[in-house]
Amino acid sequence: MLIGDELLSGSVKDLNSDYIIRSFSAVGYSVGEIRIIPDDRERIAEALRELAPRFEYVLSSGGIGPTHDDVTLEAAAAAFGVDLIDDPTMAAFLENHYGERMNDALRRMARVPAGADVGLNDGQVTWPLIRFRNLFILPGLPRALRDKVDRIIAKLEPIGEFATGEVFLTAYESDYVDWLNSFIERHADVSVGSYPYWENPEYRTRITVRSRDSQAVRRAIDELVSYVDAKGWLVRSTTDGFRSA
């Protein structure tokens, strides 16, 4: 969940969602949804209440700094009916980090939902990692977010990488849509995507097949290649080796 008026206005480009998706996919976790929410307590709280029961983990990005529009921590507390408290561990970290620059605005960042875990015991910590229930509350600054995501991934138990195969072809999607629908029914154990490329001189579409079962991916790719090759549409495929995705 990406938080910030600046994302919705276009004044800041989202650089975080791609890193999150790729990092979690690499250890076998599927990302079920990405949302962009404004800096509004009620909207953030509403989204957290909806998402937390639906997913194993929820990541929020942005809105945890010292300024007036940084309301993610307040919204998380409100979403689950707990108080926002001054965490002494977080406060001590901030005092040590900022030293003489410390002020009331910066102290505000030590206020976290009651029951939140402020991770300071995972090696070389550049900044605390705040976890509240199944929610990880992360900064919006891309460099800082990547550090936190890497630390989260290091703590997760990998559940198997995804195998992904690709077939590139010269046909338009409308040329094979009926066949593709029947293909998807025959290969319910894989996820299939079809993507047009209107201005690519080499191919017009790319079909992807993705699953944790590499053999299921190979079976599906083999059938795809056989079909499009017989039609004279085949440009290339990844049947000789799978890339993790």
N, C-alpha and C positions, 0 to 999 in steps of 0.2 A: 504494500500500500504506500504510494508516493504522496507526500503531503506538502502543499505549498501553493499559494496564489500565483507565485512566479512561474510555476510549471503550466498552470492553466492559462496564463496570459501570454505565454511564449517568450517571456523575458529570460528564462533559463531553460536550457535544453536538458531533457532527461538523459542522464548517463548511467543511471543506477540499475534500471530494470534488467538490461541485458546482462550485466555482471551477476546479478542475483540468479537469473534463470540459468545461465551457463554454469555457475558454481554449484547449484543444487542438482542440476541434471548430471553433472560429472560424477556424483556419488549416488545416483539412482533415484533422486526425488523429483517428482513432477510438480511444476508450478501450475496451480489450478486457476489463478486469477491475478490480474494486476489492476489496481484502481488508482486514480489520481483524485485526491480530495483537497478542497481548499483549506485555508487556515481558519477553520471554524470548529469550535469545541463540540457542538452538537452533531455536526456532520461526521467528524472523526469518531466520536463515541458511538454513533449509530452504526458506522461501518465496522468498528471493532466488535460490537455486540453481535453483528451478523456473521462476521468472518470467523471469529474464534471457535465457535462450535463446529464449523464446517471443515476446518483444516487442522492438520497435525501441528503445524507451526504457522504463525502469521508474523511477517516482518513489516514494520513501518519505517519509512525513511523521511526524515525532516521534522522540523518543529520542536527541537529539544534544546535550542540555544537560549541566550539571555534576553532576547528582545520581546516586545509586546505580542507579536504574532506567533511566538513559539509556545503552542498550547497542547502539544501531543501528550505530554505526561499528565496534564490536568484532565484531558479527555479520556485517557486510559483509566484513570482513577474513577471518573464519573461513569464510564461505561460499565464498570463492574461493582459500583456502589461502595467503594472503599475511600478512605481519606488519603489526601496528598500529604505526605509527612517529610520532615527533614531527615535525610539519611546521614548518620554521622560518618560513615565510611566515605560516602560520596563528598560530604562537606570537607573532610580532612584531605581528600585527594585534591579538591579544587583549591583549598588554601595553599597546599604545597606547590601545586602547578602554577598558580597565578602570582603567589607571593605578594609583593607590594601593589600589584595591579588589582588585587581582589576588591570587589565592591558588592553592593546589594544585588545588582543585576546578575552578576556572576554567581552569587550565592543561591539565587533562584534555581539554578540548575541542579542543586542538591535535593530538591523536592521531587520525590518519586511516589508512585502508588504504594500504599501500605502492603507489605508482602512481596515487594519486588526484590529481586536479587541483583546486587551491584557486583559484577564479576571483576574482582581484583586479584584472583588467585590462579591465573592461568599463564604464568610465565612473564615474559617481557610485555607489560601492559602499557600502551601509549595513552589509552583512555578507557574508562570503565565501560563494560558491556552490560546494558540494563536488560534484564529479562523479567517479565511479569506474566505469570502463568505460562501459556504457550505463545506469548507475544514477545518478540525481540524489538526493542525500541531503539532505532538506529539513527545516526545523524544523516543529513542530506548531502553534505559535502562528499563528493565521490571518493576522494582519497581516504577519508575517514571511514566511510561506509565499507569500502573494500577491505580495510583492516578488520572491521567487525565481522563481515561475512566470512572471511577466511578463518577467523577464530570460531565462529559457529560451526562451519563445515568440519573443522578439526575435531570438534566434540561429537559430531554425529556418527552413528554407525552406518557405514555404507551399505546400501541395499542392492547393489549391482548396477553397473554402468549400462546405459542404453546402447544397443547396436542400431545403427542407422544406415540404410542403403538409399541410393539416389539413382534415378533414371532420367536422362535428359533427352527430349525428343522434339522433332520438328512440327508435330501436329499441334493444332489448337485444342483447348479443353473441350470445346463443343464436338470435336471429332470422335472423342472416346468416352464421353461422360456416361453413356448407358453401360458400356462395358466396365468402366471403373466402378460403378455402383454395384454391379454383380461381383466384381473382384473383391470389393470391400466386404461383402457378405461372406465370401468364401474364406477370407483371411481375417476373421474377427479377433484373432490374437495379436494383431499388430495395429498400429495407428498409421493412417495413410493421409498424406497431404498432396494437393495438386496446386501448382503455382504458375501463373502466366508470366511471360516476359515479352512484352510487346516490342521492345526496341533492340533485343539481342540478335545479332546477325547469325549466331551459331544455332540457337535453339529457341523454341517458342514456349515450351513448358518444362517444368521440373516436377517429377513425382517423387515423394519421399515415403519411406517405410521405416517405422521406428518401434522398437520393443526391447525389453530386457532379454527376450529369448532370441539369441542370434540365429538359431536354426529356423525359427519362424520368419525372421527377416529374410534369410537367404531363400527360403521357399517362395516367399512372396516376390522378391526381386527376380528370381529365375522365371517365374510366370510372367511378370511384367516385361522382362527383356524379350522373352519368346514372342509375346504378343506384338510389341511395338516393332521388333525386328522384322517380323513377317509382314507388317504393314509398310515397311520401308521408312519408319520414322526415327529409328534409333540413332542418337548421336553418340552417347557414351553412358556408362553406368558404373556403379561401385561394387559390382558383384565379386570382384577379385579380393576385396577386403573391406571391412567395415570401419568407419570412424566412430569414435564415441561422441555422443551429443547430449 
